[in-house]
Amino acid sequence: MTRTTGLSTGAVIAAAMLALTAIPAGATDYKMTMGSSHPPVLPWTIPLKTLVVPDSNKILQQVGIPDRIIWTEAYGGALYNFNNTLEGVGDGLADIGWVGSLWEPAKQPLQNVAYYMPFVTGDFRNMAKIQDKLIDTVPAFAAEWTKNNTVYLGAEVADTYHLVTKFPVTKFEDLNGRKLIAPGAIASRLQGTGVVAVDAGLPVFYNMLQTGVADGALILITGVLPFKLHEVAPYITKVDTGAVFAGALAMNKDTWDKLPPHMKVLFKGLGREYAEMTNDIVAQREAAAWAALAKMPNVKISELPQAERVKWANALPDMGAEWVKRNGEPGRQVLKVFMDEARKNGAKPLREWDKGL
């Protein structure tokens, strides 16, 4: 991954650090562990190894602060698996790392609002802005991090969801009675559509499609090529059911609390740059995936007409009201900010999920 924003963002971080008046004299070595349940080959894990670890010391050196961070790096589940990223950082197995809030419906339900509000926006950069706004303005949203002994540093988002099927989809009714793989909360986007939602993880999609357990999947386009799903489900329909934010770069709160102010500024800045770099990688991979699939003779790419997308959106239950019923007043606050910020940033939702709330 070629970095294009590191120097300019690093300079901003450096300037903020220099503006601090209370930088202790002498040098301090900080021993930290960077952890991840996944190897550093994914948009949300690549920046851990190529940005946060190396740039932390580069920026300290750039501004003339003698402090150094002595890193231990543990990726690919060396310390914890994908179901335990929040605990891994919160319990201090890692001092800092990627936390997948999408796997924390009990401990971080508010973080998953984007999964339950489809057809709002496919703009994942918009999603990153919304996630930061929620952290800054809704105490209950931010508390889902601090209550689990973590400190939120930077947004992690994913591209929008489309259809990959074994059959052509030209209208909304073509989905009726079909079995579509829609993992976890993504299944909510199929309520009321006549689709049978099948829960599964990406590694088993291919076999399920090949053997007829499922007729297709609601999926990120960036997940198609790595798992060769186009070989068994060659019809790819652009639907844009909406991007999501799925986690964050986070630090163990005990580690954070022990840091002096200039080190906190450093990591807050690196958190912003982590979000920017993640966005850039997602954008590059999304574009590359569409370009590669378009060149494959067996793959048939089409776009679901806007009128059919509207039918789909209108077939869904009142997911905003259901969300508030499940999550109470904090849920209502999160939903209002989520929708207001999406619209403010240019989104044109097909359903106003906050209507009447």
C-alpha positions as CSV (number, residue, x, y, z in Angstrom):
1,M,0.0,0.0,0.0
2,T,1.5,3.3,-1.0
3,R,0.8,6.0,1.4
4,T,-0.2,9.4,0.1
5,T,-1.3,11.3,3.2
6,G,1.2,10.3,5.9
7,L,3.6,13.3,5.7
8,S,0.9,16.0,5.7
9,T,-1.1,14.3,8.5
10,G,2.1,13.6,10.4
11,A,3.0,17.3,10.2
12,V,-0.4,18.2,11.7
13,I,0.2,15.8,14.5
14,A,3.6,17.2,15.1
15,A,2.4,20.7,15.2
16,A,-0.3,19.8,17.8
17,M,2.4,18.1,19.9
18,L,4.7,21.1,19.7
19,A,1.9,23.3,20.9
20,L,1.8,21.5,24.2
21,T,3.7,23.2,26.9
22,A,4.2,20.4,29.3
23,I,6.5,17.9,27.6
24,P,8.6,16.2,30.3
25,A,12.4,16.5,30.1
26,G,14.4,13.3,29.4
27,A,13.5,10.2,27.5
28,T,10.9,7.6,28.3
29,D,10.6,4.2,26.7
30,Y,7.0,2.9,26.4
31,K,6.6,-0.9,25.9
32,M,3.4,-1.6,23.9
33,T,1.8,-4.5,22.1
34,M,-0.1,-4.1,18.9
35,G,-2.6,-6.8,18.4
36,S,-5.1,-8.1,15.8
37,S,-7.3,-11.1,15.3
38,H,-6.6,-10.9,11.6
39,P,-3.3,-10.8,9.6
40,P,-2.2,-7.3,8.4
41,V,-3.6,-7.9,4.9
42,L,-7.0,-6.3,5.3
43,P,-8.0,-2.7,5.0
44,W,-8.6,-2.4,8.7
45,T,-5.4,-4.3,9.8
46,I,-2.8,-3.1,7.2
47,P,-2.5,0.4,8.9
48,L,-1.7,-1.2,12.2
49,K,1.6,-2.6,10.8
50,T,2.4,0.0,8.1
51,L,1.2,3.2,9.8
52,V,0.7,3.2,13.6
53,V,3.7,1.2,14.6
54,P,6.4,2.8,12.4
55,D,4.9,6.4,12.4
56,S,4.6,6.6,16.1
57,N,8.3,6.7,16.6
58,K,8.9,8.7,13.3
59,I,6.7,11.5,14.6
60,L,8.3,11.6,18.0
61,Q,11.7,11.9,16.3
62,Q,10.4,14.5,13.9
63,V,9.4,16.9,16.7
64,G,12.5,16.3,18.7
65,I,10.9,14.3,21.6
66,P,13.3,11.7,22.8
67,D,10.5,9.3,23.9
68,R,10.4,5.9,22.1
69,I,7.8,3.2,21.8
70,I,9.2,-0.4,21.9
71,W,6.7,-2.4,20.0
72,T,5.7,-6.0,20.2
73,E,3.5,-7.0,17.2
74,A,1.0,-9.9,17.4
75,Y,-1.3,-10.3,14.4
76,G,-3.4,-13.1,12.9
77,G,-5.0,-14.3,16.2
78,A,-1.7,-14.7,18.1
79,L,-3.3,-13.3,21.2
80,Y,-7.1,-13.6,20.6
81,N,-9.6,-14.5,17.9
82,F,-12.1,-12.4,16.0
83,N,-14.8,-13.0,18.6
84,N,-12.6,-11.5,21.4
85,T,-11.1,-8.3,19.9
86,L,-12.9,-6.1,22.4
87,E,-11.8,-8.3,25.3
88,G,-8.3,-8.6,23.9
89,V,-7.7,-4.9,24.0
90,G,-9.9,-4.2,27.0
91,D,-8.2,-6.9,29.1
92,G,-4.8,-5.7,28.1
93,L,-3.6,-8.7,26.0
94,A,-2.8,-5.9,23.5
95,D,-2.3,-2.3,24.4
96,I,-3.7,-1.1,21.1
97,G,-5.3,-2.8,18.1
98,W,-8.4,-3.2,15.9
99,V,-11.7,-4.0,17.7
100,G,-14.5,-5.4,15.6
101,S,-17.6,-4.0,17.2
102,L,-19.8,-5.9,14.6
103,W,-19.1,-9.0,16.7
104,E,-20.2,-7.3,20.0
105,P,-24.1,-7.1,19.8
106,A,-24.4,-7.4,23.6
107,K,-21.5,-5.2,24.7
108,Q,-21.6,-2.6,21.9
109,P,-25.1,-2.6,20.4
110,L,-25.1,1.1,19.6
111,Q,-22.0,0.7,17.4
112,N,-24.0,-1.5,15.0
113,V,-26.6,1.1,14.0
114,A,-25.4,1.3,10.4
115,Y,-26.1,-2.4,9.9
116,Y,-29.7,-2.0,10.8
117,M,-30.3,1.2,8.8
118,P,-30.0,0.2,5.1
119,F,-30.3,2.3,2.0
120,V,-28.9,5.4,3.8
121,T,-25.6,5.8,2.0
122,G,-23.0,3.7,0.2
123,D,-20.4,6.4,0.9
124,F,-18.0,4.8,3.5
125,R,-16.1,8.1,4.0
126,N,-19.4,9.6,5.1
127,M,-19.8,6.7,7.5
128,A,-16.4,7.4,9.1
129,K,-17.5,11.0,9.7
130,I,-20.7,9.8,11.3
131,Q,-18.9,7.4,13.6
132,D,-16.6,10.2,14.8
133,K,-19.6,12.5,15.3
134,L,-21.4,9.9,17.4
135,I,-18.3,9.5,19.6
136,D,-18.2,13.2,20.1
137,T,-21.9,13.9,20.7
138,V,-23.6,10.9,22.1
139,P,-22.3,9.9,25.6
140,A,-23.8,6.5,25.5
141,F,-22.1,5.7,22.2
142,A,-18.7,6.7,23.5
143,A,-19.4,4.8,26.8
144,E,-19.6,1.5,24.9
145,W,-15.8,1.9,24.6
146,T,-14.9,3.2,28.0
147,K,-17.2,0.7,29.8
148,N,-15.2,-2.0,28.2
149,N,-11.9,-0.5,29.3
150,T,-11.0,0.8,25.8
151,V,-10.4,4.2,24.2
152,Y,-11.7,4.9,20.7
153,L,-9.0,6.3,18.4
154,G,-10.1,6.0,14.8
155,A,-13.0,4.8,12.6
156,E,-13.1,1.6,10.6
157,V,-15.6,1.4,7.8
158,A,-16.5,-1.0,5.1
159,D,-17.9,-0.5,1.6
160,T,-21.5,-1.0,0.6
161,Y,-23.4,-4.3,0.1
162,H,-24.5,-5.8,-3.2
163,L,-25.9,-9.0,-4.5
164,V,-23.9,-12.0,-5.9
165,T,-26.3,-14.7,-7.1
166,K,-26.7,-17.8,-9.2
167,F,-29.7,-16.2,-11.0
168,P,-30.3,-12.9,-12.7
169,V,-31.9,-10.1,-10.7
170,T,-33.7,-7.5,-12.7
171,K,-36.5,-6.6,-10.3
172,F,-37.1,-6.8,-6.6
173,E,-39.6,-9.6,-7.0
174,D,-36.8,-11.9,-8.3
175,L,-35.6,-12.3,-4.7
176,N,-38.8,-13.8,-3.4
177,G,-38.3,-17.2,-2.0
178,R,-34.6,-17.3,-2.6
179,K,-32.0,-18.2,0.0
180,L,-29.4,-15.6,0.4
181,I,-26.4,-15.6,2.7
182,A,-26.5,-12.6,4.9
183,P,-24.2,-12.9,8.0
184,G,-25.2,-11.5,11.3
185,A,-26.9,-8.1,11.4
186,I,-26.8,-7.9,7.6
187,A,-29.8,-10.3,7.6
188,S,-31.9,-7.4,8.9
189,R,-31.7,-5.9,5.4
190,L,-33.8,-8.9,4.1
191,Q,-36.7,-8.6,6.5
192,G,-40.0,-8.5,4.7
193,T,-38.5,-9.2,1.3
194,G,-39.5,-12.8,1.0
195,V,-35.9,-13.9,1.1
196,V,-34.7,-16.7,3.4
197,A,-31.6,-15.3,5.1
198,V,-28.8,-17.8,5.8
199,D,-26.1,-17.0,8.3
200,A,-22.5,-18.0,7.5
201,G,-18.9,-16.7,7.4
202,L,-17.1,-15.8,4.2
203,P,-14.9,-18.9,4.1
204,V,-17.9,-21.2,3.6
205,F,-19.8,-19.0,1.1
206,Y,-18.3,-20.8,-1.9
207,N,-19.3,-24.3,-0.8
208,M,-22.8,-23.2,0.2
209,L,-23.4,-21.6,-3.2
210,Q,-21.9,-24.5,-5.1
211,T,-24.0,-27.1,-3.3
212,G,-27.2,-25.2,-3.4
213,V,-27.5,-24.5,0.3
214,A,-27.9,-20.8,-0.8
215,D,-28.8,-19.1,-4.1
216,G,-26.7,-16.0,-3.5
217,A,-25.3,-13.6,-1.0
218,L,-25.6,-10.0,0.2
219,I,-22.0,-9.1,0.3
220,L,-19.3,-6.5,0.0
221,I,-17.9,-6.5,-3.5
222,T,-14.4,-6.6,-2.1
223,G,-15.2,-10.1,-0.6
224,V,-16.1,-11.7,-3.9
225,L,-12.7,-12.2,-5.7
226,P,-10.6,-13.4,-2.7
227,F,-13.1,-16.3,-2.2
228,K,-13.9,-16.8,-5.9
229,L,-17.6,-16.5,-5.4
230,H,-18.1,-15.3,-9.0
231,E,-17.2,-18.8,-10.1
232,V,-20.4,-20.3,-8.6
233,A,-22.6,-17.1,-8.5
234,P,-21.8,-15.2,-11.7
235,Y,-24.6,-12.7,-11.5
236,I,-23.5,-9.5,-9.7
237,T,-26.1,-6.9,-9.1
238,K,-25.2,-3.4,-7.9
239,V,-27.8,-2.7,-5.2
240,D,-26.0,-0.4,-2.7
241,T,-27.9,-1.4,0.4
242,G,-25.5,0.8,2.4
243,A,-22.0,1.1,3.8
244,V,-21.3,0.4,7.5
245,F,-18.8,1.2,10.3
246,A,-17.7,-2.1,11.8
247,G,-15.1,-1.3,14.4
248,A,-12.3,1.0,15.3
249,L,-8.6,1.4,16.3
250,A,-8.7,1.3,20.1
251,M,-6.3,1.4,23.0
252,N,-6.5,-0.3,26.4
253,K,-7.8,2.4,28.8
254,D,-5.3,1.5,31.5
255,T,-2.5,2.0,29.0
256,W,-4.1,5.3,27.9
257,D,-4.6,6.6,31.4
258,K,-0.8,6.2,32.1
259,L,0.2,8.2,29.0
260,P,1.3,11.9,29.4
261,P,-0.6,14.5,27.3
262,H,1.8,14.6,24.4
263,M,1.6,10.8,23.9
264,K,-2.2,11.0,23.9
265,V,-2.1,13.7,21.3
266,L,0.2,11.4,19.2
267,F,-2.2,8.5,19.3
268,K,-5.3,10.6,18.7
269,G,-3.6,11.9,15.6
270,L,-2.6,8.4,14.5
271,G,-6.2,7.3,15.0
272,R,-7.4,10.0,12.5
273,E,-4.7,8.9,10.1
274,Y,-5.6,5.2,10.6
275,A,-9.2,6.1,9.5
276,E,-8.0,8.0,6.4
277,M,-5.7,5.2,5.4
278,T,-8.4,2.5,5.9
279,N,-10.8,4.6,3.8
280,D,-8.1,4.9,1.0
281,I,-7.5,1.1,1.0
282,V,-11.2,0.3,0.9
283,A,-11.6,2.7,-2.0
284,Q,-8.8,1.2,-4.0
285,R,-9.9,-2.4,-3.4
286,E,-13.5,-1.6,-4.2
287,A,-12.5,0.0,-7.6
288,A,-10.1,-2.8,-8.3
289,A,-12.7,-5.5,-7.6
290,W,-15.2,-4.0,-10.0
291,A,-12.5,-3.5,-12.7
292,A,-11.3,-7.1,-12.4
293,L,-14.8,-8.6,-12.4
294,A,-15.9,-6.6,-15.4
295,K,-13.1,-8.3,-17.4
296,M,-14.3,-11.8,-16.7
297,P,-16.4,-13.2,-19.5
298,N,-18.6,-15.5,-17.3
299,V,-19.5,-12.6,-14.9
300,K,-22.6,-10.7,-15.6
301,I,-22.7,-7.3,-13.9
302,S,-25.9,-5.3,-13.8
303,E,-27.5,-2.5,-11.7
304,L,-30.8,-2.8,-9.9
305,P,-33.0,0.1,-11.1
306,Q,-33.7,2.8,-8.6
307,A,-37.4,2.0,-8.6
308,E,-36.6,-1.6,-7.6
309,R,-34.3,-0.4,-4.8
310,V,-37.1,1.8,-3.5
311,K,-39.4,-1.3,-3.5
312,W,-36.9,-3.1,-1.5
313,A,-36.4,-0.3,1.0
314,N,-40.2,0.1,1.4
315,A,-40.7,-3.6,1.9
316,L,-38.6,-3.5,5.1
317,P,-40.2,-3.0,8.5
318,D,-39.9,0.2,10.4
319,M,-36.3,-0.6,11.4
320,G,-35.8,2.8,13.0
321,A,-38.7,2.3,15.5
322,E,-37.5,-1.3,16.1
323,W,-34.0,0.0,16.9
324,V,-35.3,2.6,19.4
325,K,-37.5,-0.1,21.0
326,R,-34.4,-2.3,21.5
327,N,-32.0,0.4,22.6
328,G,-34.2,3.0,24.4
329,E,-33.3,6.7,24.6
330,P,-29.6,6.1,23.8
331,G,-30.7,4.4,20.6
332,R,-33.0,7.2,19.7
333,Q,-30.1,9.7,20.1
334,V,-27.8,7.6,18.1
335,L,-30.3,7.2,15.3
336,K,-31.1,10.9,15.1
337,V,-27.4,11.8,14.9
338,F,-26.7,9.0,12.4
339,M,-29.5,10.1,10.0
340,D,-28.9,13.9,10.5
341,E,-25.1,13.6,9.8
342,A,-25.7,11.3,6.8
343,R,-28.0,13.8,5.2
344,K,-25.8,16.7,6.1
345,N,-22.9,15.0,4.3
346,G,-24.9,14.5,1.1
347,A,-26.7,11.2,1.6
348,K,-30.2,10.7,0.2
349,P,-31.7,7.9,2.2
350,L,-34.4,5.8,0.6
351,R,-36.1,5.5,4.0
352,E,-36.1,8.2,6.7
353,W,-35.5,5.8,9.6
354,D,-35.7,8.6,12.1
355,K,-39.1,9.9,11.0
356,G,-41.4,10.6,13.9
357,L,-38.7,9.8,16.5
